[in-house]
Every structure is written in C-alpha cells, then in structure tokens.
Amino acid sequence: MLIILKRGSGPQEVESVVAEVRRVGYRAHVSEGEHTTLIGAIGKGPTPELIEHFRALSAVQDVIPISKPYKLASLEISPKPTVLRWDTGATGGGEVMIAAGPCGVESLEQTLTAAHYVKKHGAQMLRGGAFKPRTSPYSFQGMGQEGLEILAEARRQTGLPVVTEVVSPEQVDLVAAYADVLQIGARNAQNFALLQAAGQSGRAVLLKRGMSMTLEELLMSAEYILAQGNMRVILVERGIRTFEKSTRFTLDVSAVPVLKSLTHLPVWIDPSHAAGKRDWVTALALAGLAAGADGLIVETHPDPEKAQSDAAQQLNEAQFADMMSRVKALLPALGRRLTRALEPA
C-alpha cells in the first residue's frame, strides 16, 4: 500500500509512520517529493482494516493499495525517475550513460586499448565479460578472476566504472569485489537465487530482459533485487526471440516507453546483441535513445575480426567513434545529455 503523508510533515512524522509500518510486519520505502512524502508499505496484500488503521494516523493524508504485482519497481511507489550516479556520469531523469567495451576480456592489452578509446570518445562506463555464459560448452567462456583483475586495472588507468556479468550466486561476492555494476544476462534473468544474491551485494545491478520474457516478468525479476533493499537497478532491452531471422534478436524499441510508463528505474538499450551485426548497431542505438532510453551498453573491440566471442556484432574504434558522434548530435534534440563525459585519456 502507498501511504501519502500530509503536506508539511516533518522528519518526526515520517519516522513515526515508518515505525508503525515496520511494527505491523511490512517494509517501508520512503520517497520524498517537493511537497509530498510517500511511504510504500511492502508486504502481503493489506486488509481493509489495516488501510483504515493507517488512514487514522495524524500524519497521514490517504492510503492507496498498490495495484501492480511489482511494488518497489512501480511508479506508484516512486513517481519520480530514479537517477543513478557515478563519478563519470548519471543515468535516468534526462541523464544518459554509455557503457562500452569488448564482449569478453581476452587480454590486458586488448582491454586497456578498448578502455582508453571508449573513454576518449565519451563513454562513461567500461563493459567487459570475465565470465561468459555461452550456448555451446566449447565456446570461449571468459578468463574468470584474471579477467576481473584486468578490468580493475583498466578502471585504475581510466577512471571508468566497470560493469561485468555474474552468472551464479556463488560468484557474486567475487565479482562484486572487482566490479562497480553487476550484469545479469538474458539467460539468467529469472534465476531468482542469483537475483537475490545480486540484490544483497551492495552493487548496482544491470538486468537484461530474457529473450522470451514479457515486460511484467522483467519487472518482477527486478523486484527480487529491489526487495533486498537494493534500489540501484537498470533495466536493459536487448532484443527478444521472434520468427524474424534477419537480426540476431528483434529489438523491442516499444519496450522503452512502455517500461518508462510503468517504472521509475532507468531503462537502457543493448543494440549489439539485438543486431548481431555491427552494421546495424548504430541505427538501433539511436532508435533506442529516440524512444527514451536512459543509456546504451555497446560492444566494441580493437580488432573485432579476432574477437573470441560475438565478433560479428562488435564495433571497431572508428565505428564506435562514429556512433558516439551521432549520439552526441541526437541527444540535445531530445532534451537529454551525456553527463560529465570524461576528457580524452
């Protein structure tokens, strides 16, 4: 249920209502607006008697049952967009972030080369896979902890925060020790044990939509993370499986405005996995931003033809630079901006 406090309620009134929410066995989530404070009481469906109990409190203006099954992700509980910030930039509420780097960490030289040029061209976060869940057991599976150490060195040299994938609950502590953001990929988007462990990690979580997930299912997966007290979640549309075979997946651009009408969480686009071919990545990236996306996660490699995974969809430096120049030209027309893009390395 959503508890709306009376205008002018101070910290003492807020704390008294929060204490009562906890006393009856619910979790409290406070959202402070310019004029109104909202308290989400998260738990089992409230009885009419419980709703009336809270309406009777002196600081409460009204109590509204939350209709959505995803409580903490819903706009009902947090009407303002969530903005996530790092030293290099922000995402949400008109701020756009670009995460870029190789699909997989293959060597120190390869990763550092990519890190320096994505920073030079304006990306604010470095992506790279140390653990790679692959369809075939014979494909490159990543460098593991050595890959994490390489990513940490790239962060030290460039100042870029790092996002990398975690593929099992047992890996969460290890990956969180090196990464700034934990990525949960499409194949694990309904791995509820992993979602809960990531939620407990204290790191921001980038959650990709599963290839056959509805948007409500994506939001329910996000709820597993949020329910652990971790509100730093980014949703990523990365393409869904349809009958069309021209692209690797079908990018559901409509997911962006739909999600933004349902949730306060930032919504990103992954044009690389949707396209499956580098020639189409820039067009899909621009389409996602035009639809309202708060960020992009893009694959780029110093020498894509030699990449050990997803070679066909990774941009080379010149192509990445061209994409970034187009992004920078588009965003002002949309009333949005890249925040604190770093100076050249």
C-alpha positions in Angstrom: 0.0 0.0 0.0 1.1 3.6 -0.6 0.8 6.0 2.4 0.6 9.6 1.5 1.6 12.0 4.2 0.1 15.4 4.9 1.8 18.3 3.3 4.4 19.8 5.7 5.0 16.5 7.5 8.5 16.7 9.1 11.1 14.0 9.9 9.4 13.0 13.2 6.1 12.4 11.5 7.8 10.4 8.7 9.7 8.3 11.2 6.6 7.6 13.3 4.7 6.3 10.3 7.7 4.2 9.2 8.0 2.7 12.7 4.3 1.8 12.5 4.7 0.2 9.1 7.5 -1.9 10.4 5.6 -2.8 13.6 2.8 -4.4 11.6 5.3 -6.5 9.6 5.8 -4.5 6.4 8.9 -3.0 4.9 8.9 0.8 4.4 10.2 2.6 1.4 10.2 6.5 1.7 10.0 8.7 -1.4 10.3 12.4 -0.7 8.9 14.8 -3.3 9.0 18.6 -3.4 5.7 18.9 -1.5 4.6 15.4 -0.6 6.2 12.4 1.2 5.1 8.9 0.1 5.8 5.8 2.2 5.4 2.5 0.4 4.5 -0.4 2.8 5.7 -3.5 1.1 4.4 -6.9 2.1 1.3 -9.1 1.7 -1.9 -7.5 0.5 -3.3 -5.2 3.2 -6.7 -5.8 4.7 -9.4 -3.0 4.7 -8.9 -2.8 8.4 -5.1 -2.2 8.1 -5.7 0.5 5.4 -8.1 2.3 7.8 -5.6 1.9 10.6 -3.0 3.9 8.7 -5.6 6.4 7.4 -6.3 7.2 11.1 -2.7 8.3 11.9 -2.5 12.0 12.4 0.3 12.5 9.8 -1.4 10.5 7.0 -3.5 12.1 4.3 -4.5 8.9 2.5 -3.7 5.3 1.9 -3.9 3.7 -1.6 -3.5 0.0 -2.3 -0.7 -0.7 -4.9 -2.3 -2.4 -7.8 0.9 -3.7 -9.5 2.4 -7.0 -8.6 5.9 -5.4 -8.8 5.7 -3.0 -5.8 9.1 -1.4 -5.4 9.6 -1.1 -9.2 6.3 0.6 -9.7 5.8 4.3 -10.4 3.0 4.1 -7.8 5.6 3.9 -5.1 8.2 6.3 -6.6 6.6 8.7 -9.1 9.9 10.5 -9.9 12.5 8.7 -12.1 15.4 7.1 -10.2 18.7 8.7 -11.2 21.8 6.5 -10.6 25.2 8.3 -10.4 28.8 7.5 -10.7 31.8 9.9 -10.8 31.8 9.7 -14.6 28.1 10.3 -15.3 24.5 9.5 -14.4 21.5 7.7 -15.9 17.8 8.5 -15.6 15.8 11.7 -15.3 17.2 13.0 -18.6 20.8 11.9 -18.0 22.2 9.4 -20.4 25.1 7.0 -19.9 27.0 4.9 -22.4 28.8 1.7 -21.3 31.1 0.3 -23.9 33.9 -2.2 -24.3 34.6 -5.7 -25.5 32.2 -8.6 -25.3 34.8 -10.7 -23.5 38.1 -9.8 -21.7 40.7 -11.5 -23.7 44.0 -9.9 -22.6 45.3 -6.9 -20.7 46.4 -5.1 -23.9 43.0 -5.7 -25.7 41.0 -4.4 -22.7 43.2 -1.4 -22.0 43.2 -0.4 -25.6 39.4 -0.5 -25.7 39.0 1.2 -22.3 41.2 4.2 -23.4 39.4 4.7 -26.7 35.8 4.4 -25.3 36.8 7.0 -22.7 38.3 9.2 -25.4 35.1 9.1 -27.4 32.8 9.9 -24.5 31.7 6.6 -22.9 31.3 6.9 -19.1 31.5 3.2 -18.2 33.6 0.2 -19.3 31.9 -3.1 -20.1 33.7 -6.4 -20.5 32.9 -10.1 -19.7 35.2 -12.0 -17.4 32.7 -14.9 -17.2 30.8 -15.7 -20.4 27.8 -18.0 -20.4 27.7 -19.4 -23.9 25.2 -21.6 -25.8 27.9 -24.0 -26.7 30.1 -25.5 -24.0 33.0 -25.4 -26.5 32.9 -21.6 -27.0 35.2 -19.2 -25.1 33.9 -19.0 -21.5 35.9 -16.0 -20.4 39.1 -15.6 -18.3 37.4 -15.7 -14.9 39.2 -14.0 -12.0 42.1 -13.0 -14.2 39.6 -11.1 -16.4 38.2 -9.3 -13.3 41.8 -8.2 -12.4 42.3 -6.9 -15.9 39.0 -4.9 -15.7 40.1 -3.5 -12.3 43.4 -2.3 -13.9 41.5 -0.7 -16.7 39.4 1.2 -14.2 42.5 2.3 -12.3 44.1 3.7 -15.5 41.0 5.3 -17.0 38.7 6.1 -14.0 35.8 4.4 -15.8 33.5 2.3 -13.5 33.2 -1.3 -14.6 30.1 -3.4 -15.5 30.6 -7.2 -15.9 28.4 -10.2 -15.9 27.9 -12.6 -12.9 26.5 -16.0 -13.8 25.9 -17.7 -10.5 25.0 -16.8 -6.9 28.3 -18.3 -5.8 30.2 -15.8 -7.9 28.5 -12.6 -6.6 31.0 -11.8 -3.8 34.0 -12.4 -6.1 32.6 -10.2 -9.0 31.4 -7.5 -6.6 34.9 -7.2 -5.2 36.1 -6.0 -8.6 33.1 -4.6 -10.4 31.0 -1.4 -9.9 27.9 -2.8 -11.6 26.8 -6.5 -11.7 25.3 -7.5 -15.0 22.7 -10.3 -15.1 22.3 -11.5 -18.6 19.3 -12.7 -20.6 19.9 -16.3 -19.8 19.8 -15.6 -16.0 17.0 -13.0 -15.9 14.8 -15.4 -14.0 17.5 -17.1 -11.9 15.9 -15.9 -8.7 18.7 -17.1 -6.4 21.1 -15.0 -8.4 18.8 -12.0 -8.4 18.5 -12.1 -4.7 22.3 -12.6 -4.2 23.0 -9.6 -6.5 20.5 -7.6 -4.6 22.4 -8.3 -1.4 25.8 -7.4 -2.9 25.5 -3.6 -2.4 26.4 -3.1 -6.1 24.2 -1.6 -8.7 22.7 -4.3 -11.0 22.2 -4.1 -14.7 19.3 -6.6 -15.5 18.8 -7.7 -19.1 15.5 -8.8 -20.4 15.3 -12.5 -21.1 14.8 -13.4 -24.8 11.3 -14.7 -24.1 10.2 -12.5 -21.2 7.2 -10.2 -21.0 7.8 -6.8 -19.6 5.9 -7.7 -16.5 8.1 -10.7 -16.0 11.2 -8.4 -16.3 9.8 -6.0 -13.7 9.1 -9.0 -11.4 12.7 -10.1 -11.8 13.8 -6.6 -10.9 11.5 -6.8 -7.8 13.7 -9.7 -6.5 16.7 -7.3 -6.4 14.8 -4.4 -5.1 13.2 -6.5 -2.3 16.7 -7.0 -0.9 16.9 -3.3 -0.2 19.0 -2.5 -3.4 17.3 0.2 -5.4 20.2 0.7 -7.8 18.8 -1.3 -10.8 19.0 -0.7 -14.5 16.6 -2.5 -16.9 18.0 -3.4 -20.3 16.0 -4.2 -23.5 18.4 -6.4 -25.6 16.1 -7.9 -28.1 13.6 -10.8 -27.9 13.2 -14.0 -29.9 10.7 -13.8 -32.7 10.1 -15.5 -36.0 12.4 -13.0 -37.8 15.9 -14.3 -38.5 17.5 -11.2 -40.3 18.8 -10.0 -36.9 20.2 -12.0 -34.0 17.1 -10.9 -31.9 14.3 -8.5 -32.5 14.9 -5.2 -30.7 11.6 -4.3 -28.9 12.0 -0.5 -29.1 8.5 -0.1 -27.8 9.6 -1.7 -24.5 11.4 1.6 -23.7 8.3 3.9 -23.5 6.2 1.1 -22.1 8.6 0.5 -19.2 9.0 4.2 -18.5 5.2 4.4 -18.1 5.4 1.6 -15.5 8.6 2.0 -13.5 10.9 4.7 -12.1 14.0 2.6 -12.9 16.4 3.6 -15.7 15.9 1.8 -19.0 18.8 1.0 -21.4 19.2 -0.5 -24.8 21.7 -3.1 -25.9 21.9 -2.7 -29.7 24.8 -5.1 -30.1 23.0 -8.3 -29.0 19.8 -7.3 -30.8 21.6 -6.6 -34.1 24.1 -9.4 -34.2 25.9 -7.5 -37.0 27.9 -4.3 -36.5 26.5 -2.5 -39.5 23.1 -2.1 -37.7 24.3 -1.3 -34.2 24.4 2.4 -34.5 20.9 2.7 -36.1 19.4 0.6 -33.3 21.3 2.6 -30.6 19.8 5.9 -32.0 16.4 4.4 -32.2 16.5 3.3 -28.6 17.6 6.8 -27.4 14.9 8.4 -29.5 12.4 6.1 -27.8 13.5 7.5 -24.4 16.3 5.1 -23.3 18.5 6.3 -20.4 21.6 4.6 -21.7 23.3 2.2 -24.0 25.5 -0.8 -23.4 27.6 -1.4 -26.6 30.2 -3.9 -27.6 33.4 -2.6 -29.2 36.8 -4.4 -29.8 40.2 -3.1 -31.0 40.2 -5.8 -33.7 36.7 -7.3 -34.0 37.7 -9.9 -36.6 40.0 -11.5 -34.0 37.5 -11.4 -31.1 36.9 -14.7 -29.4 33.2 -14.1 -28.9 30.5 -12.2 -30.8 33.0 -11.0 -33.4 30.3 -10.0 -35.9 28.5 -7.5 -33.7 31.4 -5.7 -32.1 32.3 -2.2 -33.4 35.9 -1.2 -34.2 37.2 2.1 -32.8 36.2 4.1 -35.9 32.7 2.7 -35.9 32.3 3.4 -32.2 33.6 6.9 -32.6 31.0 7.5 -35.4 28.2 6.1 -33.2 29.2 8.4 -30.4 29.3 11.5 -32.6 25.8 10.6 -33.8 24.6 10.1 -30.2 26.0 13.4 -29.1 24.2 15.1 -32.0 20.9 13.5 -31.3 20.6 13.9 -27.5 20.2 17.8 -27.5 17.2 17.4 -29.8 15.7 15.0 -27.3 16.3 17.4 -24.4 18.8 15.0 -22.8 22.6 14.9 -22.4 25.6 12.7 -21.6 26.7 13.7 -18.1 30.3 14.5 -17.3 31.7 12.6 -20.3 35.4 12.2 -19.5 38.2 14.1 -21.1 40.4 12.1 -23.5 42.8 9.7 -21.8 
